[in-house]
Amino acid sequence: MTSDPLAAPTTGSPHPAPGAGVTLPEVATAASTCTLCKLATGRTQVVFGVGRADADLMFVGEGPGEQEDLRGEPFVGRAGQLLTQLIEGIGLTRADVYIANVVKCRPPGNRDPQPDEIEACAPWLDRQLELIRPRVIVTLGNFATKLLLQTKDGITKLRGTEFAFSRAGHEAVLIPTLHPSAVLRSGGRALAESRADFVKVKRILSHGA
Ligand code: SF4
């Protein structure tokens, strides 16, 4: 049974994500017509995610920017180029990992996603995590970190620490790190901290959690 992804959200209505399919492409197809929050009105397309369906390493960012909205792929602008460099710095490629965002549609003017938008979109991310079951989850910046760790603490406080992620039988290590956009703005020390976090990711992937 599938719900109509175009249906307007109403109190108590089930979210379409849990019943949207049993493979990532099926869920992506269902999400592509989602209008469950107001971000649907300004997008070019839904930017669901990209990468290996069985990736050991999954990145979760904030939301699509202008380039991502146009191309339909997360992290393809300048921040994406930095993310790619950091991934390649630990001997992997983008094809080895999975990359998604907290919200799948571009917030207008690249503003922060709002709480109601994050809440409406979270079940799509939950379904991605359920199907991919990565061993290591890297949250990029405040929004992904706060959502997946269910915390109010900010990324500056949390980065540098490993967290256990456990949900519905899925156990993973969660590494919070700075959003590549923030690293581009801050440079120097922020870049060194990001590199250190990626070294940690490499160690966990190499030796197990
Ligand atoms: S941001 Fe998420 S919940 Fe909102 S319309 Fe896009 S896919 Fe649907």
py3Dmol code that shows the C-alpha trace and the ligand (Angstrom):
import py3Dmol

protein = """\
ATOM      1  CA  MET A   1       0.000   0.000   0.000  1.00  0.00           C
ATOM      2  CA  THR A   2       1.314   3.428  -0.852  1.00  0.00           C
ATOM      3  CA  SER A   3       0.113   6.855   0.217  1.00  0.00           C
ATOM      4  CA  ASP A   4      -0.280   9.683  -2.233  1.00  0.00           C
ATOM      5  CA  PRO A   5       2.912  11.746  -1.916  1.00  0.00           C
ATOM      6  CA  LEU A   6       1.062  14.745  -3.282  1.00  0.00           C
ATOM      7  CA  ALA A   7      -1.462  14.680  -0.496  1.00  0.00           C
ATOM      8  CA  ALA A   8      -1.397  17.733   1.716  1.00  0.00           C
ATOM      9  CA  PRO A   9      -0.180  17.020   5.246  1.00  0.00           C
ATOM     10  CA  THR A  10      -3.007  16.693   7.687  1.00  0.00           C
ATOM     11  CA  THR A  11      -2.864  15.923  11.353  1.00  0.00           C
ATOM     12  CA  GLY A  12      -2.544  12.200  11.835  1.00  0.00           C
ATOM     13  CA  SER A  13      -1.955  11.399   8.158  1.00  0.00           C
ATOM     14  CA  PRO A  14       0.767   8.815   7.670  1.00  0.00           C
ATOM     15  CA  HIS A  15       3.936  10.044   5.998  1.00  0.00           C
ATOM     16  CA  PRO A  16       4.428   8.369   2.600  1.00  0.00           C
ATOM     17  CA  ALA A  17       8.084   7.453   3.201  1.00  0.00           C
ATOM     18  CA  PRO A  18       7.664   4.208   5.194  1.00  0.00           C
ATOM     19  CA  GLY A  19       5.386   2.719   2.533  1.00  0.00           C
ATOM     20  CA  ALA A  20       7.100   4.247  -0.474  1.00  0.00           C
ATOM     21  CA  GLY A  21       9.061   1.174  -1.544  1.00  0.00           C
ATOM     22  CA  VAL A  22      11.699  -1.328  -0.570  1.00  0.00           C
ATOM     23  CA  THR A  23      14.567   0.011  -2.681  1.00  0.00           C
ATOM     24  CA  LEU A  24      16.216   3.426  -2.773  1.00  0.00           C
ATOM     25  CA  PRO A  25      15.093   4.122  -6.362  1.00  0.00           C
ATOM     26  CA  GLU A  26      11.502   3.350  -5.397  1.00  0.00           C
ATOM     27  CA  VAL A  27      11.676   5.683  -2.410  1.00  0.00           C
ATOM     28  CA  ALA A  28      13.401   8.353  -4.516  1.00  0.00           C
ATOM     29  CA  THR A  29      10.622   8.150  -7.087  1.00  0.00           C
ATOM     30  CA  ALA A  30       8.002   8.608  -4.395  1.00  0.00           C
ATOM     31  CA  ALA A  31       9.910  11.528  -2.870  1.00  0.00           C
ATOM     32  CA  SER A  32      10.278  13.231  -6.259  1.00  0.00           C
ATOM     33  CA  THR A  33       6.670  14.427  -6.128  1.00  0.00           C
ATOM     34  CA  CYS A  34       6.575  15.239  -2.414  1.00  0.00           C
ATOM     35  CA  THR A  35       4.781  18.429  -1.450  1.00  0.00           C
ATOM     36  CA  LEU A  36       4.668  17.862   2.283  1.00  0.00           C
ATOM     37  CA  CYS A  37       6.273  21.188   3.166  1.00  0.00           C
ATOM     38  CA  LYS A  38       6.469  24.679   1.729  1.00  0.00           C
ATOM     39  CA  LEU A  39       9.922  24.093   0.209  1.00  0.00           C
ATOM     40  CA  ALA A  40       8.134  22.279  -2.612  1.00  0.00           C
ATOM     41  CA  THR A  41       6.997  25.577  -4.080  1.00  0.00           C
ATOM     42  CA  GLY A  42      10.431  27.027  -4.812  1.00  0.00           C
ATOM     43  CA  ARG A  43      12.402  24.007  -5.923  1.00  0.00           C
ATOM     44  CA  THR A  44      13.467  22.987  -9.402  1.00  0.00           C
ATOM     45  CA  GLN A  45      13.438  19.363  -8.313  1.00  0.00           C
ATOM     46  CA  VAL A  46      13.713  17.159  -5.242  1.00  0.00           C
ATOM     47  CA  VAL A  47      17.357  16.372  -4.471  1.00  0.00           C
ATOM     48  CA  PHE A  48      16.966  12.977  -2.871  1.00  0.00           C
ATOM     49  CA  GLY A  49      20.544  11.733  -2.561  1.00  0.00           C
ATOM     50  CA  VAL A  50      23.332  10.077  -4.498  1.00  0.00           C
ATOM     51  CA  GLY A  51      25.729   7.184  -4.120  1.00  0.00           C
ATOM     52  CA  ARG A  52      25.938   3.508  -3.264  1.00  0.00           C
ATOM     53  CA  ALA A  53      22.786   1.873  -2.012  1.00  0.00           C
ATOM     54  CA  ASP A  54      24.892  -0.299   0.324  1.00  0.00           C
ATOM     55  CA  ALA A  55      27.496   2.279   1.325  1.00  0.00           C
ATOM     56  CA  ASP A  56      29.387   1.794   4.585  1.00  0.00           C
ATOM     57  CA  LEU A  57      29.760   5.563   4.848  1.00  0.00           C
ATOM     58  CA  MET A  58      26.897   8.034   4.552  1.00  0.00           C
ATOM     59  CA  PHE A  59      27.018  11.824   4.740  1.00  0.00           C
ATOM     60  CA  VAL A  60      24.066  13.930   5.790  1.00  0.00           C
ATOM     61  CA  GLY A  61      24.161  17.642   5.039  1.00  0.00           C
ATOM     62  CA  GLU A  62      21.643  20.432   5.416  1.00  0.00           C
ATOM     63  CA  GLY A  63      19.769  21.070   2.174  1.00  0.00           C
ATOM     64  CA  PRO A  64      20.325  21.663  -1.528  1.00  0.00           C
ATOM     65  CA  GLY A  65      21.792  24.970  -2.673  1.00  0.00           C
ATOM     66  CA  GLU A  66      21.381  26.606  -6.063  1.00  0.00           C
ATOM     67  CA  GLN A  67      23.663  24.252  -7.992  1.00  0.00           C
ATOM     68  CA  GLU A  68      22.263  21.186  -6.287  1.00  0.00           C
ATOM     69  CA  ASP A  69      18.694  22.276  -7.013  1.00  0.00           C
ATOM     70  CA  LEU A  70      19.525  22.726 -10.698  1.00  0.00           C
ATOM     71  CA  ARG A  71      21.459  19.472 -11.081  1.00  0.00           C
ATOM     72  CA  GLY A  72      19.437  17.267  -8.777  1.00  0.00           C
ATOM     73  CA  GLU A  73      22.472  16.065  -6.856  1.00  0.00           C
ATOM     74  CA  PRO A  74      23.662  17.009  -3.356  1.00  0.00           C
ATOM     75  CA  PHE A  75      26.994  18.741  -2.802  1.00  0.00           C
ATOM     76  CA  VAL A  76      27.998  19.703  -6.334  1.00  0.00           C
ATOM     77  CA  GLY A  77      28.874  23.369  -5.708  1.00  0.00           C
ATOM     78  CA  ARG A  78      31.981  24.721  -3.979  1.00  0.00           C
ATOM     79  CA  ALA A  79      31.143  23.037  -0.706  1.00  0.00           C
ATOM     80  CA  GLY A  80      30.624  19.835  -2.638  1.00  0.00           C
ATOM     81  CA  GLN A  81      34.054  20.120  -4.193  1.00  0.00           C
ATOM     82  CA  LEU A  82      35.561  20.387  -0.733  1.00  0.00           C
ATOM     83  CA  LEU A  83      33.541  17.387   0.448  1.00  0.00           C
ATOM     84  CA  THR A  84      34.798  15.426  -2.542  1.00  0.00           C
ATOM     85  CA  GLN A  85      38.397  16.376  -1.675  1.00  0.00           C
ATOM     86  CA  LEU A  86      37.916  15.270   1.919  1.00  0.00           C
ATOM     87  CA  ILE A  87      36.413  11.953   0.783  1.00  0.00           C
ATOM     88  CA  GLU A  88      39.275  11.400  -1.634  1.00  0.00           C
ATOM     89  CA  GLY A  89      41.707  12.342   1.131  1.00  0.00           C
ATOM     90  CA  ILE A  90      40.812   9.128   2.942  1.00  0.00           C
ATOM     91  CA  GLY A  91      41.167   6.977  -0.153  1.00  0.00           C
ATOM     92  CA  LEU A  92      37.508   6.851  -1.215  1.00  0.00           C
ATOM     93  CA  THR A  93      35.468   8.381  -4.014  1.00  0.00           C
ATOM     94  CA  ARG A  94      31.959   9.787  -4.110  1.00  0.00           C
ATOM     95  CA  ALA A  95      30.903   6.554  -5.789  1.00  0.00           C
ATOM     96  CA  ASP A  96      31.886   4.648  -2.638  1.00  0.00           C
ATOM     97  CA  VAL A  97      29.645   6.615  -0.283  1.00  0.00           C
ATOM     98  CA  TYR A  98      26.097   7.909  -0.045  1.00  0.00           C
ATOM     99  CA  ILE A  99      25.318  11.619   0.276  1.00  0.00           C
ATOM    100  CA  ALA A 100      21.997  13.077   1.368  1.00  0.00           C
ATOM    101  CA  ASN A 101      20.555  16.093   3.125  1.00  0.00           C
ATOM    102  CA  VAL A 102      18.159  16.796   5.979  1.00  0.00           C
ATOM    103  CA  VAL A 103      15.754  18.552   3.608  1.00  0.00           C
ATOM    104  CA  LYS A 104      15.505  17.431   0.005  1.00  0.00           C
ATOM    105  CA  CYS A 105      14.321  20.714  -1.515  1.00  0.00           C
ATOM    106  CA  ARG A 106      16.199  23.995  -1.721  1.00  0.00           C
ATOM    107  CA  PRO A 107      15.292  26.570   0.914  1.00  0.00           C
ATOM    108  CA  PRO A 108      14.728  29.920  -0.845  1.00  0.00           C
ATOM    109  CA  GLY A 109      17.831  32.091  -0.922  1.00  0.00           C
ATOM    110  CA  ASN A 110      19.730  29.285   0.817  1.00  0.00           C
ATOM    111  CA  ARG A 111      18.161  30.191   4.144  1.00  0.00           C
ATOM    112  CA  ASP A 112      18.246  27.693   6.980  1.00  0.00           C
ATOM    113  CA  PRO A 113      15.627  24.953   6.867  1.00  0.00           C
ATOM    114  CA  GLN A 114      12.837  25.623   9.349  1.00  0.00           C
ATOM    115  CA  PRO A 115      11.676  23.197  12.054  1.00  0.00           C
ATOM    116  CA  ASP A 116       8.424  22.288  10.302  1.00  0.00           C
ATOM    117  CA  GLU A 117      10.305  21.590   7.064  1.00  0.00           C
ATOM    118  CA  ILE A 118      12.853  19.398   8.844  1.00  0.00           C
ATOM    119  CA  GLU A 119      10.070  17.492  10.576  1.00  0.00           C
ATOM    120  CA  ALA A 120       8.163  16.975   7.329  1.00  0.00           C
ATOM    121  CA  CYS A 121      11.237  15.726   5.488  1.00  0.00           C
ATOM    122  CA  ALA A 122      12.851  13.594   8.203  1.00  0.00           C
ATOM    123  CA  PRO A 123      10.982  10.371   7.314  1.00  0.00           C
ATOM    124  CA  TRP A 124      12.618  10.397   3.854  1.00  0.00           C
ATOM    125  CA  LEU A 125      16.036  10.502   5.526  1.00  0.00           C
ATOM    126  CA  ASP A 126      14.962   7.834   8.007  1.00  0.00           C
ATOM    127  CA  ARG A 127      14.013   5.575   5.089  1.00  0.00           C
ATOM    128  CA  GLN A 128      17.386   6.206   3.426  1.00  0.00           C
ATOM    129  CA  LEU A 129      19.170   5.221   6.623  1.00  0.00           C
ATOM    130  CA  GLU A 130      17.006   2.100   6.998  1.00  0.00           C
ATOM    131  CA  LEU A 131      17.751   0.908   3.478  1.00  0.00           C
ATOM    132  CA  ILE A 132      21.448   1.829   3.280  1.00  0.00           C
ATOM    133  CA  ARG A 133      22.340   0.900   6.871  1.00  0.00           C
ATOM    134  CA  PRO A 134      25.763   2.606   6.776  1.00  0.00           C
ATOM    135  CA  ARG A 135      28.353   1.621   9.388  1.00  0.00           C
ATOM    136  CA  VAL A 136      29.464   5.230   9.721  1.00  0.00           C
ATOM    137  CA  ILE A 137      27.245   8.309   9.472  1.00  0.00           C
ATOM    138  CA  VAL A 138      28.925  11.696   9.129  1.00  0.00           C
ATOM    139  CA  THR A 139      26.665  14.629   9.924  1.00  0.00           C
ATOM    140  CA  LEU A 140      27.771  17.810   8.186  1.00  0.00           C
ATOM    141  CA  GLY A 141      26.922  20.818  10.315  1.00  0.00           C
ATOM    142  CA  ASN A 142      24.301  21.724  12.881  1.00  0.00           C
ATOM    143  CA  PHE A 143      21.072  20.636  11.265  1.00  0.00           C
ATOM    144  CA  ALA A 144      21.979  17.030  10.503  1.00  0.00           C
ATOM    145  CA  THR A 145      23.800  16.648  13.812  1.00  0.00           C
ATOM    146  CA  LYS A 146      20.924  17.979  15.894  1.00  0.00           C
ATOM    147  CA  LEU A 147      18.382  15.898  14.003  1.00  0.00           C
ATOM    148  CA  LEU A 148      20.179  12.554  14.138  1.00  0.00           C
ATOM    149  CA  LEU A 149      21.528  12.939  17.656  1.00  0.00           C
ATOM    150  CA  GLN A 150      18.300  14.521  18.902  1.00  0.00           C
ATOM    151  CA  THR A 151      20.288  17.210  20.685  1.00  0.00           C
ATOM    152  CA  LYS A 152      20.204  20.957  21.052  1.00  0.00           C
ATOM    153  CA  ASP A 153      24.001  21.149  21.301  1.00  0.00           C
ATOM    154  CA  GLY A 154      25.761  22.763  18.378  1.00  0.00           C
ATOM    155  CA  ILE A 155      28.357  21.301  16.046  1.00  0.00           C
ATOM    156  CA  THR A 156      31.209  23.281  17.597  1.00  0.00           C
ATOM    157  CA  LYS A 157      30.621  21.527  20.894  1.00  0.00           C
ATOM    158  CA  LEU A 158      29.981  18.077  19.446  1.00  0.00           C
ATOM    159  CA  ARG A 159      32.611  17.672  16.761  1.00  0.00           C
ATOM    160  CA  GLY A 160      35.651  15.670  17.727  1.00  0.00           C
ATOM    161  CA  THR A 161      33.499  13.064  19.477  1.00  0.00           C
ATOM    162  CA  GLU A 162      32.149   9.740  18.217  1.00  0.00           C
ATOM    163  CA  PHE A 163      28.553   8.834  19.007  1.00  0.00           C
ATOM    164  CA  ALA A 164      26.690   5.551  18.923  1.00  0.00           C
ATOM    165  CA  PHE A 165      23.727   5.671  16.550  1.00  0.00           C
ATOM    166  CA  SER A 166      21.098   3.035  17.156  1.00  0.00           C
ATOM    167  CA  ARG A 167      17.725   2.830  15.535  1.00  0.00           C
ATOM    168  CA  ALA A 168      15.464  -0.140  14.822  1.00  0.00           C
ATOM    169  CA  GLY A 169      18.289  -2.653  14.935  1.00  0.00           C
ATOM    170  CA  HIS A 170      20.659  -0.499  12.932  1.00  0.00           C
ATOM    171  CA  GLU A 171      23.875   0.243  14.832  1.00  0.00           C
ATOM    172  CA  ALA A 172      26.349   2.770  13.467  1.00  0.00           C
ATOM    173  CA  VAL A 173      28.997   5.229  14.548  1.00  0.00           C
ATOM    174  CA  LEU A 174      28.007   8.853  14.072  1.00  0.00           C
ATOM    175  CA  ILE A 175      30.735  11.427  13.540  1.00  0.00           C
ATOM    176  CA  PRO A 176      29.619  15.052  13.632  1.00  0.00           C
ATOM    177  CA  THR A 177      31.773  17.404  11.618  1.00  0.00           C
ATOM    178  CA  LEU A 178      31.615  20.935  10.275  1.00  0.00           C
ATOM    179  CA  HIS A 179      29.556  21.674   7.197  1.00  0.00           C
ATOM    180  CA  PRO A 180      31.903  22.167   4.209  1.00  0.00           C
ATOM    181  CA  SER A 181      30.309  25.588   3.600  1.00  0.00           C
ATOM    182  CA  ALA A 182      31.368  26.635   7.093  1.00  0.00           C
ATOM    183  CA  VAL A 183      34.855  25.291   6.455  1.00  0.00           C
ATOM    184  CA  LEU A 184      35.064  27.357   3.264  1.00  0.00           C
ATOM    185  CA  ARG A 185      34.045  30.458   5.210  1.00  0.00           C
ATOM    186  CA  SER A 186      36.395  29.837   8.143  1.00  0.00           C
ATOM    187  CA  GLY A 187      39.385  28.213   6.436  1.00  0.00           C
ATOM    188  CA  GLY A 188      42.571  27.209   8.305  1.00  0.00           C
ATOM    189  CA  ARG A 189      41.688  25.671  11.613  1.00  0.00           C
ATOM    190  CA  ALA A 190      38.230  24.522  10.478  1.00  0.00           C
ATOM    191  CA  LEU A 191      39.780  22.683   7.557  1.00  0.00           C
ATOM    192  CA  ALA A 192      42.280  20.999   9.872  1.00  0.00           C
ATOM    193  CA  GLU A 193      39.424  19.918  12.148  1.00  0.00           C
ATOM    194  CA  SER A 194      37.513  18.496   9.201  1.00  0.00           C
ATOM    195  CA  ARG A 195      40.538  16.562   8.041  1.00  0.00           C
ATOM    196  CA  ALA A 196      40.989  15.175  11.552  1.00  0.00           C
ATOM    197  CA  ASP A 197      37.357  14.042  11.587  1.00  0.00           C
ATOM    198  CA  PHE A 198      37.794  12.306   8.241  1.00  0.00           C
ATOM    199  CA  VAL A 199      40.896  10.508   9.524  1.00  0.00           C
ATOM    200  CA  LYS A 200      38.710   9.241  12.357  1.00  0.00           C
ATOM    201  CA  VAL A 201      36.158   8.018   9.811  1.00  0.00           C
ATOM    202  CA  LYS A 202      38.882   6.174   7.925  1.00  0.00           C
ATOM    203  CA  ARG A 203      40.090   4.517  11.122  1.00  0.00           C
ATOM    204  CA  ILE A 204      36.606   3.330  12.041  1.00  0.00           C
ATOM    205  CA  LEU A 205      35.940   1.999   8.552  1.00  0.00           C
ATOM    206  CA  SER A 206      39.288   0.196   8.559  1.00  0.00           C
ATOM    207  CA  HIS A 207      39.056  -1.355  11.989  1.00  0.00           C
ATOM    208  CA  GLY A 208      35.359  -1.597  12.680  1.00  0.00           C
ATOM    209  CA  ALA A 209      33.325   0.383  15.145  1.00  0.00           C
TER     210      ALA A 209
END
"""
ligand_1 = """\
8
SF4
S 11.753 19.376 1.618
Fe 11.206 17.229 1.962
S 9.159 17.287 2.923
Fe 9.527 19.295 1.946
S 8.596 19.081 -0.088
Fe 10.801 18.604 -0.285
S 10.898 16.346 -0.082
Fe 8.883 17.004 0.698
"""
view = py3Dmol.view(width=600, height=400)
view.addModel(protein, "pdb")
view.setStyle({"model": 0}, {"cartoon": {"style": "trace"}})
view.addModel(ligand_1, "xyz")
view.setStyle({"model": 1}, {"stick": {}})
view.zoomTo()
view.show()
